[in-house]
Amino acid sequence: MSAKIKLALWEIGCVIWVCVAGAVLHFAFELSDYWTPLALIAAVNESAWEHTKMYFWPGLVYALVQYTYTRHLHNNYWQGKAAALAVTPLAIFALYYGYMGFVNLTGGKANLAAMLSIMVLGVSIGQYVSYRMLTAEPFRPITGRYAATTITALIMLFSLLTFFPPRVFLFENFYCYRYTGDYGILEDYEPYRVFTRSDGAVGANVNYCASVDRQAP
């Protein structure tokens, strides 16, 4: 098996891993009973930022593991992985807001299938960029510094901005496709529970969006 094929398989594996791990991190904060330290890596609300954070950390872990097994196969490894980690959230933001703009323009309604497709496509774009860089001719050595700076900056941003979120739309809780005016870790999660509620009901909020739509004026 050629080096390019092996690297391609690793990148495809990363897409699968990031999507599965990201799905787990989407619900991990609730399942932990809102354990604050877990907010570092798990989504704490439905904002666009939190949805990219839950893909960033699995992508970083995968990059560290992949290096151990493919360091003899590639060029520009950390440059490629830095690009993937940066491009993935940017691609998701572009696809998501483009889709929502189209929905609003046409008077349609957002749906879960489209949101999941945006997730997979955004992660795939990031890993495609990574693959192209890993299989390219070696870059200039100075680009390694740019890669290190990019990864360090992303780690700081995804570590801090959940706890100190700017008051802009990117960080605002967007529950059931409506902005709620909440940012970061919420004061009250009871209205947003998916699995359990204080009254003991299980799965009480699975169809919550439908009830919100029925109640809307």
Beta strands, then each sheet from edge to edge (+ up, - down):
strand 1: 172-175
strand 2: 178-183
sheet 1: 1+ 2-
end
